[in-house]
Amino acid sequence: MHVPESVIAANDRVFSRMLGLVRGRVYYNLLSWYRVLAMLPGFAVNRRFMEQMMGVREPLPDEIVAQLGGGTFGDRLRDAARLSGTLAGLVWNHAVLDRRIAEFYARLNQALAPLRPPLEEMRADELAAHYLELERQLMTRWDAPLVNDFFAMIFHGLLRSLAERWCGSREGTLASDLVRGQSAMISAEPTERVRRMGALVAHDNDFCALLCEGALSDIFVALQSRPEFRAQYESYLEKFGDRCLEELKLESPTLHDNPRLLFRSVGQSARDDGGSTTAAAAAREAGCASAAAEAQARRALGWHPFRQVLFRWVLRNARARVLQRENLRFERTRLFGRVRRIFFEIGRRLHAVNLLDEPRDIFFLEVEEVLGFIQGTSATIDLKSLTSTRKREFEAYRRDEPPDDRFETRGIVYQGNSFRSARTEVESSGDERKGIGCCSGIVRGPVRVITDPRNTELRKGSILVAERTDPGWILLFSSATGLLVERGSLLSHSAIVAREMGIPAIVSIPGLTRWLKDGDWVELDGSTGVVRRISPDGRAS
């Protein structure tokens, strides 16, 4: 983005502190994120767009913004001068972005091509060399997705601003509807595949019952006599087997390791409607909503040629960048899947020579510790002791109360900080809450509060309630009539996929999972972001 190399070098420590590990949980270090953004032109404007993209509810205090160079009139003036000076670079990046994305896909596909010999047959040093090659080719050259994310942030923020200013959209609903209906989005494909598999076996009541309730061993035996279903299942695993719950944690089991959630979702789809509801119908609905939003925008813009041209240009770019944001996230899943398998195979080699108690203990070691042990640069070679210490620590983290959603630390992070919010969050009383509406539509029904989707059944007609979601939750979305999420933003995975699937959705609802319990009836309005608790007959409770 044409930030001078000297500025990047001077902020080297900032890049190493983008994330923190607190009581076993990964947190954004927001101050570092703002500092990185402050290196780019237009910080005074861009930080608000970044807050929208990341779902940051509370902006930085003014005194910290001033330290970053975005508070005073002089700061804004210098920022504007930098923006003018780098405008050509921004225009160039935007002009070549599609070509850069195509080149990135080519490089990624080459790096992740099938291996000869396969990972299972490589020595530990060969596995380490393959990881380092992936690091060189991809992990330090993740350029196209990052640049695309920057422009997604900019254009989506501009679209919301123009929709509010010129079209009277006060809740951001119009902008959300305008970016719906993108049939090329890969994140909606798993749901359609699940529905096709459900339709294939809907007439087979015994097999449906087995998928919904049976043991994995029994399901695998039954697969042998159903070659067409088995082929679709194996095709799904080949493409989406690494799209699992908490997929960016290498220690997370994938669908290759445990496909129970996939089988349960297929069985539930077959039981609910025989798999008859297709993703094509959802896409048509999303397309209709997008067309209606475009008509609304045209009426609001009226006879203002300049506004019409600018609005259409911003809309076209917002759609393209949001689509690529979600599709490129899937490529990250593929890379993490390969890396996960590399380190598991190394774990198997070390376990075989009694250096680890279990192959999966490898995930309690840091990357450099693993590579250092293989390459002869480790300060400690007692891997069993290292993993034993960390297993005890992480077991304690699981028992401990988790830190707050947002907190401040001072001095030594792990000493003397409570990891509690300095502000007492006053939750709304009564039977109404407000979040960020992501997908328009009004839905009434019972809620299902899900904390762990691995062994959860979501019945058709239920409204899914969660503290947070990730791409692995997509297998539950097809049974949900509505979606309520405590965390998230307009550009989070759940918001984007809900729009494509036509599921009315609200994210960023404070205290949601403490407010609602299984069986409560609610009415949610995906346009306004308002959710009300009601009685089953539709009246306020």
FILUMMAR-323310 format. One record per residue (C-alpha): residue number from 0; x, y, z. Coordinates in steps of 0.05 Angstrom, whole numbers, plus 5000, padded with zeros to 4 digits. Example, Ala and Ser with C-alpha at 12.3 -4.5 7.8 and 13.67 -1.06 7.14 Angstrom:
% residues 2
zavo 0	x 5246	y 4910	z 5156 $
zavo 1	x 5273	y 4979	z 5143 $
This chain:
% residues 541
zavo 0	x 5000	y 5000	z 5000 $
zavo 1	x 5061	y 5045	z 4989 $
zavo 2	x 5078	y 5055	z 5062 $
zavo 3	x 5153	y 5072	z 5064 $
zavo 4	x 5199	y 5015	z 5084 $
zavo 5	x 5229	y 5059	z 5138 $
zavo 6	x 5161	y 5066	z 5171 $
zavo 7	x 5148	y 4991	z 5168 $
zavo 8	x 5217	y 4977	z 5198 $
zavo 9	x 5206	y 5027	z 5254 $
zavo 10	x 5142	y 4992	z 5273 $
zavo 11	x 5169	y 4921	z 5271 $
zavo 12	x 5150	y 4907	z 5343 $
zavo 13	x 5078	y 4929	z 5329 $
zavo 14	x 5069	y 4872	z 5279 $
zavo 15	x 5092	y 4820	z 5329 $
zavo 16	x 5039	y 4843	z 5379 $
zavo 17	x 4976	y 4841	z 5336 $
zavo 18	x 4950	y 4782	z 5378 $
zavo 19	x 4957	y 4761	z 5450 $
zavo 20	x 4946	y 4695	z 5487 $
zavo 21	x 4908	y 4707	z 5551 $
zavo 22	x 4886	y 4647	z 5593 $
zavo 23	x 4888	y 4603	z 5532 $
zavo 24	x 4846	y 4649	z 5489 $
zavo 25	x 4870	y 4690	z 5430 $
zavo 26	x 4854	y 4764	z 5433 $
zavo 27	x 4866	y 4822	z 5386 $
zavo 28	x 4913	y 4874	z 5414 $
zavo 29	x 4870	y 4932	z 5389 $
zavo 30	x 4923	y 4985	z 5401 $
zavo 31	x 4970	y 4948	z 5353 $
zavo 32	x 4914	y 4943	z 5300 $
zavo 33	x 4902	y 5018	z 5305 $
zavo 34	x 4977	y 5031	z 5300 $
zavo 35	x 4982	y 4990	z 5237 $
zavo 36	x 4922	y 5026	z 5207 $
zavo 37	x 4953	y 5093	z 5226 $
zavo 38	x 5010	y 5077	z 5178 $
zavo 39	x 4961	y 5079	z 5121 $
zavo 40	x 4932	y 5143	z 5092 $
zavo 41	x 4864	y 5166	z 5114 $
zavo 42	x 4869	y 5140	z 5186 $
zavo 43	x 4818	y 5189	z 5212 $
zavo 44	x 4766	y 5158	z 5166 $
zavo 45	x 4792	y 5087	z 5159 $
zavo 46	x 4792	y 5072	z 5233 $
zavo 47	x 4716	y 5078	z 5235 $
zavo 48	x 4710	y 5030	z 5176 $
zavo 49	x 4758	y 4982	z 5211 $
zavo 50	x 4715	y 4985	z 5274 $
zavo 51	x 4654	y 4967	z 5232 $
zavo 52	x 4690	y 4908	z 5200 $
zavo 53	x 4717	y 4881	z 5266 $
zavo 54	x 4654	y 4893	z 5306 $
zavo 55	x 4689	y 4940	z 5355 $
zavo 56	x 4633	y 4969	z 5398 $
zavo 57	x 4675	y 5020	z 5437 $
zavo 58	x 4724	y 5065	z 5400 $
zavo 59	x 4792	y 5084	z 5428 $
zavo 60	x 4795	y 5142	z 5478 $
zavo 61	x 4810	y 5209	z 5446 $
zavo 62	x 4878	y 5215	z 5481 $
zavo 63	x 4902	y 5150	z 5450 $
zavo 64	x 4877	y 5170	z 5381 $
zavo 65	x 4916	y 5234	z 5388 $
zavo 66	x 4979	y 5194	z 5403 $
zavo 67	x 4968	y 5154	z 5340 $
zavo 68	x 4962	y 5216	z 5298 $
zavo 69	x 4888	y 5224	z 5285 $
zavo 70	x 4861	y 5272	z 5338 $
zavo 71	x 4882	y 5344	z 5324 $
zavo 72	x 4868	y 5388	z 5264 $
zavo 73	x 4942	y 5386	z 5247 $
zavo 74	x 4941	y 5310	z 5249 $
zavo 75	x 4882	y 5308	z 5202 $
zavo 76	x 4916	y 5358	z 5156 $
zavo 77	x 4979	y 5317	z 5152 $
zavo 78	x 4937	y 5254	z 5143 $
zavo 79	x 4902	y 5287	z 5084 $
zavo 80	x 4969	y 5306	z 5054 $
zavo 81	x 4993	y 5234	z 5059 $
zavo 82	x 4929	y 5210	z 5029 $
zavo 83	x 4939	y 5256	z 4969 $
zavo 84	x 5011	y 5233	z 4962 $
zavo 85	x 4994	y 5159	z 4961 $
zavo 86	x 4930	y 5164	z 4921 $
zavo 87	x 4965	y 5140	z 4858 $
zavo 88	x 4989	y 5079	z 4896 $
zavo 89	x 4919	y 5064	z 4921 $
zavo 90	x 4890	y 5071	z 4851 $
zavo 91	x 4944	y 5025	z 4824 $
zavo 92	x 4931	y 4972	z 4878 $
zavo 93	x 4857	y 4975	z 4862 $
zavo 94	x 4868	y 4971	z 4787 $
zavo 95	x 4912	y 4909	z 4791 $
zavo 96	x 4876	y 4874	z 4849 $
zavo 97	x 4837	y 4824	z 4806 $
zavo 98	x 4901	y 4805	z 4770 $
zavo 99	x 4938	y 4799	z 4836 $
zavo 100	x 4883	y 4754	z 4863 $
zavo 101	x 4888	y 4710	z 4802 $
zavo 102	x 4963	y 4705	z 4810 $
zavo 103	x 4953	y 4689	z 4884 $
zavo 104	x 4906	y 4632	z 4868 $
zavo 105	x 4956	y 4604	z 4818 $
zavo 106	x 5012	y 4608	z 4869 $
zavo 107	x 4969	y 4576	z 4923 $
zavo 108	x 4945	y 4519	z 4879 $
zavo 109	x 5016	y 4504	z 4859 $
zavo 110	x 5040	y 4505	z 4932 $
zavo 111	x 4982	y 4460	z 4955 $
zavo 112	x 4985	y 4411	z 4897 $
zavo 113	x 4985	y 4336	z 4913 $
zavo 114	x 5053	y 4314	z 4939 $
zavo 115	x 5099	y 4258	z 4916 $
zavo 116	x 5114	y 4225	z 4962 $
zavo 117	x 5052	y 4241	z 5004 $
zavo 118	x 5058	y 4271	z 5074 $
zavo 119	x 5047	y 4203	z 5106 $
zavo 120	x 5111	y 4177	z 5075 $
zavo 121	x 5157	y 4236	z 5089 $
zavo 122	x 5211	y 4238	z 5142 $
zavo 123	x 5205	y 4291	z 5197 $
zavo 124	x 5259	y 4334	z 5165 $
zavo 125	x 5223	y 4330	z 5098 $
zavo 126	x 5158	y 4352	z 5131 $
zavo 127	x 5193	y 4411	z 5163 $
zavo 128	x 5223	y 4431	z 5096 $
zavo 129	x 5154	y 4428	z 5064 $
zavo 130	x 5126	y 4473	z 5118 $
zavo 131	x 5183	y 4524	z 5109 $
zavo 132	x 5169	y 4523	z 5034 $
zavo 133	x 5096	y 4538	z 5046 $
zavo 134	x 5117	y 4594	z 5092 $
zavo 135	x 5162	y 4623	z 5038 $
zavo 136	x 5111	y 4616	z 4982 $
zavo 137	x 5047	y 4635	z 5018 $
zavo 138	x 5048	y 4653	z 5092 $
zavo 139	x 5095	y 4712	z 5083 $
zavo 140	x 5063	y 4731	z 5016 $
zavo 141	x 4990	y 4733	z 5035 $
zavo 142	x 4985	y 4798	z 4996 $
zavo 143	x 4921	y 4792	z 4954 $
zavo 144	x 4874	y 4773	z 5011 $
zavo 145	x 4901	y 4829	z 5055 $
zavo 146	x 4896	y 4882	z 5002 $
zavo 147	x 4826	y 4857	z 4984 $
zavo 148	x 4806	y 4861	z 5058 $
zavo 149	x 4830	y 4933	z 5060 $
zavo 150	x 4787	y 4952	z 5001 $
zavo 151	x 4728	y 4911	z 5027 $
zavo 152	x 4733	y 4953	z 5090 $
zavo 153	x 4736	y 5018	z 5051 $
zavo 154	x 4681	y 5004	z 5000 $
zavo 155	x 4633	y 4972	z 5048 $
zavo 156	x 4642	y 5031	z 5095 $
zavo 157	x 4632	y 5080	z 5038 $
zavo 158	x 4569	y 5043	z 5015 $
zavo 159	x 4539	y 5047	z 5085 $
zavo 160	x 4556	y 5121	z 5089 $
zavo 161	x 4526	y 5138	z 5021 $
zavo 162	x 4464	y 5096	z 5035 $
zavo 163	x 4454	y 5134	z 5100 $
zavo 164	x 4468	y 5203	z 5070 $
zavo 165	x 4434	y 5198	z 5002 $
zavo 166	x 4383	y 5142	z 5011 $
zavo 167	x 4359	y 5153	z 5083 $
zavo 168	x 4382	y 5084	z 5107 $
zavo 169	x 4390	y 5093	z 5182 $
zavo 170	x 4404	y 5022	z 5204 $
zavo 171	x 4452	y 5001	z 5149 $
zavo 172	x 4399	y 4953	z 5122 $
zavo 173	x 4401	y 4979	z 5051 $
zavo 174	x 4476	y 4968	z 5045 $
zavo 175	x 4469	y 4897	z 5072 $
zavo 176	x 4414	y 4880	z 5022 $
zavo 177	x 4453	y 4911	z 4964 $
zavo 178	x 4512	y 4864	z 4973 $
zavo 179	x 4468	y 4801	z 4977 $
zavo 180	x 4455	y 4750	z 4922 $
zavo 181	x 4526	y 4732	z 4901 $
zavo 182	x 4519	y 4662	z 4875 $
zavo 183	x 4594	y 4653	z 4866 $
zavo 184	x 4606	y 4654	z 4942 $
zavo 185	x 4638	y 4588	z 4962 $
zavo 186	x 4615	y 4591	z 5034 $
zavo 187	x 4543	y 4576	z 5014 $
zavo 188	x 4563	y 4513	z 4976 $
zavo 189	x 4569	y 4466	z 5037 $
zavo 190	x 4495	y 4478	z 5054 $
zavo 191	x 4473	y 4459	z 4983 $
zavo 192	x 4516	y 4397	z 4985 $
zavo 193	x 4485	y 4377	z 5052 $
zavo 194	x 4416	y 4386	z 5022 $
zavo 195	x 4433	y 4344	z 4961 $
zavo 196	x 4458	y 4288	z 5005 $
zavo 197	x 4395	y 4294	z 5048 $
zavo 198	x 4350	y 4290	z 4987 $
zavo 199	x 4388	y 4228	z 4963 $
zavo 200	x 4371	y 4189	z 5027 $
zavo 201	x 4305	y 4222	z 5048 $
zavo 202	x 4266	y 4159	z 5029 $
zavo 203	x 4312	y 4114	z 5070 $
zavo 204	x 4283	y 4122	z 5140 $
zavo 205	x 4329	y 4073	z 5173 $
zavo 206	x 4391	y 4106	z 5145 $
zavo 207	x 4365	y 4175	z 5163 $
zavo 208	x 4356	y 4152	z 5235 $
zavo 209	x 4426	y 4124	z 5234 $
zavo 210	x 4455	y 4190	z 5209 $
zavo 211	x 4418	y 4229	z 5263 $
zavo 212	x 4430	y 4183	z 5322 $
zavo 213	x 4477	y 4126	z 5305 $
zavo 214	x 4550	y 4113	z 5321 $
zavo 215	x 4602	y 4131	z 5270 $
zavo 216	x 4625	y 4059	z 5263 $
zavo 217	x 4554	y 4037	z 5244 $
zavo 218	x 4547	y 4095	z 5195 $
zavo 219	x 4612	y 4076	z 5160 $
zavo 220	x 4588	y 4004	z 5153 $
zavo 221	x 4522	y 4028	z 5122 $
zavo 222	x 4560	y 4073	z 5073 $
zavo 223	x 4588	y 4012	z 5038 $
zavo 224	x 4520	y 3993	z 5011 $
zavo 225	x 4503	y 4064	z 4988 $
zavo 226	x 4556	y 4081	z 4935 $
zavo 227	x 4522	y 4144	z 4908 $
zavo 228	x 4516	y 4174	z 4977 $
zavo 229	x 4586	y 4152	z 4995 $
zavo 230	x 4613	y 4186	z 4932 $
zavo 231	x 4579	y 4252	z 4951 $
zavo 232	x 4604	y 4246	z 5023 $
zavo 233	x 4676	y 4234	z 5000 $
zavo 234	x 4671	y 4292	z 4951 $
zavo 235	x 4648	y 4337	z 5007 $
zavo 236	x 4707	y 4317	z 5051 $
zavo 237	x 4756	y 4326	z 4995 $
zavo 238	x 4735	y 4399	z 4985 $
zavo 239	x 4709	y 4420	z 5053 $
zavo 240	x 4739	y 4370	z 5103 $
zavo 241	x 4784	y 4424	z 5133 $
zavo 242	x 4727	y 4474	z 5142 $
zavo 243	x 4715	y 4454	z 5214 $
zavo 244	x 4698	y 4486	z 5280 $
zavo 245	x 4754	y 4532	z 5303 $
zavo 246	x 4789	y 4517	z 5238 $
zavo 247	x 4846	y 4566	z 5250 $
zavo 248	x 4869	y 4528	z 5312 $
zavo 249	x 4914	y 4473	z 5287 $
zavo 250	x 4895	y 4427	z 5344 $
zavo 251	x 4821	y 4428	z 5323 $
zavo 252	x 4795	y 4360	z 5298 $
zavo 253	x 4770	y 4366	z 5227 $
zavo 254	x 4714	y 4330	z 5191 $
zavo 255	x 4767	y 4281	z 5167 $
zavo 256	x 4779	y 4263	z 5240 $
zavo 257	x 4706	y 4265	z 5263 $
zavo 258	x 4651	y 4274	z 5211 $
zavo 259	x 4594	y 4266	z 5262 $
zavo 260	x 4570	y 4338	z 5253 $
zavo 261	x 4566	y 4328	z 5177 $
zavo 262	x 4526	y 4264	z 5183 $
zavo 263	x 4479	y 4294	z 5235 $
zavo 264	x 4467	y 4355	z 5190 $
zavo 265	x 4452	y 4310	z 5129 $
zavo 266	x 4404	y 4267	z 5169 $
zavo 267	x 4368	y 4327	z 5198 $
zavo 268	x 4362	y 4358	z 5128 $
zavo 269	x 4331	y 4293	z 5102 $
zavo 270	x 4283	y 4290	z 5160 $
zavo 271	x 4261	y 4363	z 5158 $
zavo 272	x 4241	y 4371	z 5086 $
zavo 273	x 4272	y 4314	z 5047 $
zavo 274	x 4327	y 4361	z 5024 $
zavo 275	x 4276	y 4395	z 4979 $
zavo 276	x 4295	y 4466	z 4998 $
zavo 277	x 4353	y 4483	z 4953 $
zavo 278	x 4408	y 4535	z 4957 $
zavo 279	x 4382	y 4559	z 4889 $
zavo 280	x 4317	y 4581	z 4922 $
zavo 281	x 4356	y 4618	z 4976 $
zavo 282	x 4399	y 4650	z 4922 $
zavo 283	x 4336	y 4672	z 4884 $
zavo 284	x 4309	y 4703	z 4948 $
zavo 285	x 4375	y 4738	z 4961 $
zavo 286	x 4376	y 4763	z 4889 $
zavo 287	x 4305	y 4790	z 4896 $
zavo 288	x 4324	y 4826	z 4960 $
zavo 289	x 4385	y 4856	z 4925 $
zavo 290	x 4343	y 4878	z 4865 $
zavo 291	x 4291	y 4910	z 4911 $
zavo 292	x 4347	y 4947	z 4948 $
zavo 293	x 4375	y 4972	z 4882 $
zavo 294	x 4306	y 4998	z 4862 $
zavo 295	x 4300	y 5033	z 4929 $
zavo 296	x 4368	y 5065	z 4920 $
zavo 297	x 4350	y 5089	z 4849 $
zavo 298	x 4286	y 5121	z 4875 $
zavo 299	x 4324	y 5156	z 4931 $
zavo 300	x 4380	y 5180	z 4886 $
zavo 301	x 4329	y 5209	z 4837 $
zavo 302	x 4356	y 5253	z 4782 $
zavo 303	x 4427	y 5262	z 4808 $
zavo 304	x 4472	y 5234	z 4754 $
zavo 305	x 4537	y 5244	z 4794 $
zavo 306	x 4508	y 5210	z 4855 $
zavo 307	x 4481	y 5152	z 4812 $
zavo 308	x 4548	y 5140	z 4778 $
zavo 309	x 4587	y 5144	z 4843 $
zavo 310	x 4538	y 5100	z 4882 $
zavo 311	x 4538	y 5046	z 4828 $
zavo 312	x 4614	y 5046	z 4826 $
zavo 313	x 4620	y 5040	z 4902 $
zavo 314	x 4567	y 4985	z 4902 $
zavo 315	x 4601	y 4945	z 4847 $
zavo 316	x 4667	y 4947	z 4884 $
zavo 317	x 4635	y 4932	z 4952 $
zavo 318	x 4602	y 4870	z 4922 $
zavo 319	x 4666	y 4846	z 4889 $
zavo 320	x 4710	y 4857	z 4950 $
zavo 321	x 4661	y 4825	z 4999 $
zavo 322	x 4654	y 4765	z 4953 $
zavo 323	x 4729	y 4757	z 4947 $
zavo 324	x 4738	y 4768	z 5022 $
zavo 325	x 4695	y 4707	z 5037 $
zavo 326	x 4724	y 4664	z 4981 $
zavo 327	x 4796	y 4680	z 5000 $
zavo 328	x 4780	y 4661	z 5072 $
zavo 329	x 4767	y 4591	z 5045 $
zavo 330	x 4837	y 4589	z 5015 $
zavo 331	x 4864	y 4605	z 5083 $
zavo 332	x 4826	y 4544	z 5108 $
zavo 333	x 4861	y 4501	z 5055 $
zavo 334	x 4929	y 4526	z 5076 $
zavo 335	x 4916	y 4515	z 5150 $
zavo 336	x 4891	y 4445	z 5133 $
zavo 337	x 4956	y 4428	z 5099 $
zavo 338	x 4997	y 4457	z 5156 $
zavo 339	x 4955	y 4419	z 5207 $
zavo 340	x 4970	y 4354	z 5172 $
zavo 341	x 5044	y 4370	z 5167 $
zavo 342	x 5051	y 4380	z 5242 $
zavo 343	x 5007	y 4320	z 5259 $
zavo 344	x 5052	y 4276	z 5217 $
zavo 345	x 5113	y 4305	z 5253 $
zavo 346	x 5077	y 4289	z 5318 $
zavo 347	x 5068	y 4217	z 5295 $
zavo 348	x 5143	y 4211	z 5280 $
zavo 349	x 5162	y 4239	z 5348 $
zavo 350	x 5112	y 4195	z 5384 $
zavo 351	x 5139	y 4133	z 5348 $
zavo 352	x 5207	y 4144	z 5379 $
zavo 353	x 5178	y 4160	z 5448 $
zavo 354	x 5192	y 4235	z 5446 $
zavo 355	x 5118	y 4252	z 5455 $
zavo 356	x 5064	y 4217	z 5495 $
zavo 357	x 5013	y 4225	z 5439 $
zavo 358	x 5019	y 4249	z 5366 $
zavo 359	x 4971	y 4307	z 5380 $
zavo 360	x 5016	y 4332	z 5436 $
zavo 361	x 5054	y 4367	z 5379 $
zavo 362	x 5002	y 4422	z 5382 $
zavo 363	x 5025	y 4441	z 5452 $
zavo 364	x 5092	y 4461	z 5423 $
zavo 365	x 5108	y 4526	z 5387 $
zavo 366	x 5127	y 4523	z 5313 $
zavo 367	x 5199	y 4545	z 5326 $
zavo 368	x 5206	y 4493	z 5380 $
zavo 369	x 5186	y 4438	z 5332 $
zavo 370	x 5231	y 4463	z 5276 $
zavo 371	x 5288	y 4476	z 5325 $
zavo 372	x 5285	y 4405	z 5350 $
zavo 373	x 5288	y 4378	z 5279 $
zavo 374	x 5343	y 4426	z 5257 $
zavo 375	x 5386	y 4425	z 5320 $
zavo 376	x 5374	y 4495	z 5347 $
zavo 377	x 5331	y 4481	z 5408 $
zavo 378	x 5349	y 4505	z 5478 $
zavo 379	x 5306	y 4449	z 5507 $
zavo 380	x 5299	y 4380	z 5478 $
zavo 381	x 5255	y 4348	z 5532 $
zavo 382	x 5192	y 4354	z 5491 $
zavo 383	x 5151	y 4311	z 5539 $
zavo 384	x 5164	y 4359	z 5596 $
zavo 385	x 5146	y 4419	z 5553 $
zavo 386	x 5081	y 4389	z 5530 $
zavo 387	x 5063	y 4364	z 5599 $
zavo 388	x 5071	y 4434	z 5628 $
zavo 389	x 5028	y 4465	z 5575 $
zavo 390	x 4974	y 4412	z 5580 $
zavo 391	x 4968	y 4428	z 5654 $
zavo 392	x 4964	y 4502	z 5640 $
zavo 393	x 4911	y 4495	z 5586 $
zavo 394	x 4870	y 4448	z 5629 $
zavo 395	x 4870	y 4503	z 5683 $
zavo 396	x 4849	y 4554	z 5630 $
zavo 397	x 4789	y 4511	z 5613 $
zavo 398	x 4768	y 4510	z 5686 $
zavo 399	x 4780	y 4585	z 5698 $
zavo 400	x 4729	y 4639	z 5684 $
zavo 401	x 4745	y 4667	z 5615 $
zavo 402	x 4770	y 4739	z 5609 $
zavo 403	x 4721	y 4794	z 5589 $
zavo 404	x 4707	y 4810	z 5517 $
zavo 405	x 4750	y 4873	z 5522 $
zavo 406	x 4799	y 4893	z 5576 $
zavo 407	x 4861	y 4936	z 5587 $
zavo 408	x 4929	y 4913	z 5612 $
zavo 409	x 4985	y 4953	z 5642 $
zavo 410	x 5057	y 4935	z 5656 $
zavo 411	x 5073	y 4861	z 5655 $
zavo 412	x 5012	y 4831	z 5620 $
zavo 413	x 5012	y 4765	z 5659 $
zavo 414	x 5025	y 4799	z 5727 $
zavo 415	x 4975	y 4841	z 5765 $
zavo 416	x 4922	y 4847	z 5710 $
zavo 417	x 4852	y 4820	z 5722 $
zavo 418	x 4832	y 4816	z 5648 $
zavo 419	x 4766	y 4847	z 5667 $
zavo 420	x 4733	y 4906	z 5633 $
zavo 421	x 4745	y 4973	z 5667 $
zavo 422	x 4674	y 4991	z 5649 $
zavo 423	x 4614	y 4958	z 5682 $
zavo 424	x 4571	y 4938	z 5624 $
zavo 425	x 4499	y 4954	z 5640 $
zavo 426	x 4456	y 4906	z 5602 $
zavo 427	x 4388	y 4926	z 5579 $
zavo 428	x 4329	y 4905	z 5622 $
zavo 429	x 4263	y 4881	z 5596 $
zavo 430	x 4246	y 4839	z 5535 $
zavo 431	x 4283	y 4875	z 5480 $
zavo 432	x 4355	y 4878	z 5456 $
zavo 433	x 4388	y 4913	z 5397 $
zavo 434	x 4447	y 4892	z 5355 $
zavo 435	x 4470	y 4901	z 5283 $
zavo 436	x 4420	y 4877	z 5231 $
zavo 437	x 4455	y 4837	z 5178 $
zavo 438	x 4400	y 4806	z 5136 $
zavo 439	x 4330	y 4835	z 5130 $
zavo 440	x 4268	y 4796	z 5148 $
zavo 441	x 4223	y 4786	z 5209 $
zavo 442	x 4222	y 4717	z 5241 $
zavo 443	x 4186	y 4690	z 5302 $
zavo 444	x 4202	y 4624	z 5335 $
zavo 445	x 4236	y 4586	z 5392 $
zavo 446	x 4310	y 4595	z 5403 $
zavo 447	x 4364	y 4542	z 5410 $
zavo 448	x 4424	y 4567	z 5449 $
zavo 449	x 4485	y 4530	z 5424 $
zavo 450	x 4552	y 4531	z 5459 $
zavo 451	x 4583	y 4470	z 5426 $
zavo 452	x 4555	y 4450	z 5358 $
zavo 453	x 4593	y 4385	z 5354 $
zavo 454	x 4537	y 4342	z 5383 $
zavo 455	x 4479	y 4390	z 5376 $
zavo 456	x 4415	y 4379	z 5338 $
zavo 457	x 4380	y 4440	z 5310 $
zavo 458	x 4308	y 4427	z 5291 $
zavo 459	x 4277	y 4460	z 5231 $
zavo 460	x 4243	y 4525	z 5250 $
zavo 461	x 4290	y 4542	z 5308 $
zavo 462	x 4327	y 4607	z 5315 $
zavo 463	x 4401	y 4593	z 5326 $
zavo 464	x 4432	y 4633	z 5384 $
zavo 465	x 4507	y 4633	z 5396 $
zavo 466	x 4560	y 4673	z 5430 $
zavo 467	x 4603	y 4670	z 5368 $
zavo 468	x 4607	y 4629	z 5304 $
zavo 469	x 4660	y 4609	z 5254 $
zavo 470	x 4658	y 4575	z 5185 $
zavo 471	x 4648	y 4507	z 5217 $
zavo 472	x 4579	y 4527	z 5240 $
zavo 473	x 4554	y 4529	z 5168 $
zavo 474	x 4528	y 4458	z 5175 $
zavo 475	x 4476	y 4482	z 5225 $
zavo 476	x 4454	y 4543	z 5186 $
zavo 477	x 4410	y 4504	z 5137 $
zavo 478	x 4362	y 4484	z 5194 $
zavo 479	x 4358	y 4554	z 5224 $
zavo 480	x 4302	y 4603	z 5208 $
zavo 481	x 4340	y 4660	z 5241 $
zavo 482	x 4408	y 4675	z 5270 $
zavo 483	x 4427	y 4714	z 5333 $
zavo 484	x 4500	y 4722	z 5351 $
zavo 485	x 4530	y 4758	z 5411 $
zavo 486	x 4594	y 4777	z 5376 $
zavo 487	x 4608	y 4795	z 5304 $
zavo 488	x 4604	y 4850	z 5253 $
zavo 489	x 4573	y 4865	z 5185 $
zavo 490	x 4633	y 4833	z 5151 $
zavo 491	x 4639	y 4773	z 5197 $
zavo 492	x 4630	y 4704	z 5167 $
zavo 493	x 4562	y 4692	z 5199 $
zavo 494	x 4535	y 4758	z 5173 $
zavo 495	x 4559	y 4748	z 5102 $
zavo 496	x 4535	y 4675	z 5097 $
zavo 497	x 4468	y 4690	z 5129 $
zavo 498	x 4456	y 4743	z 5076 $
zavo 499	x 4472	y 4695	z 5020 $
zavo 500	x 4427	y 4641	z 5050 $
zavo 501	x 4371	y 4690	z 5063 $
zavo 502	x 4370	y 4678	z 5138 $
zavo 503	x 4347	y 4739	z 5178 $
zavo 504	x 4405	y 4753	z 5224 $
zavo 505	x 4429	y 4800	z 5278 $
zavo 506	x 4500	y 4802	z 5307 $
zavo 507	x 4535	y 4841	z 5363 $
zavo 508	x 4479	y 4834	z 5414 $
zavo 509	x 4508	y 4848	z 5484 $
zavo 510	x 4493	y 4795	z 5536 $
zavo 511	x 4452	y 4753	z 5487 $
zavo 512	x 4470	y 4684	z 5514 $
zavo 513	x 4456	y 4705	z 5585 $
zavo 514	x 4389	y 4735	z 5566 $
zavo 515	x 4359	y 4678	z 5527 $
zavo 516	x 4352	y 4604	z 5543 $
zavo 517	x 4331	y 4544	z 5503 $
zavo 518	x 4257	y 4546	z 5485 $
zavo 519	x 4247	y 4621	z 5493 $
zavo 520	x 4206	y 4651	z 5437 $
zavo 521	x 4232	y 4714	z 5403 $
zavo 522	x 4216	y 4759	z 5345 $
zavo 523	x 4277	y 4785	z 5307 $
zavo 524	x 4279	y 4839	z 5256 $
zavo 525	x 4341	y 4832	z 5213 $
zavo 526	x 4330	y 4902	z 5184 $
zavo 527	x 4330	y 4942	z 5249 $
zavo 528	x 4373	y 4895	z 5291 $
zavo 529	x 4319	y 4891	z 5344 $
zavo 530	x 4301	y 4825	z 5378 $
zavo 531	x 4242	y 4819	z 5426 $
zavo 532	x 4225	y 4762	z 5473 $
zavo 533	x 4152	y 4742	z 5462 $
zavo 534	x 4103	y 4688	z 5482 $
zavo 535	x 4089	y 4630	z 5433 $
zavo 536	x 4025	y 4665	z 5411 $
zavo 537	x 4065	y 4725	z 5387 $
zavo 538	x 4051	y 4773	z 5445 $
zavo 539	x 4105	y 4807	z 5486 $
zavo 540	x 4124	y 4763	z 5544 $
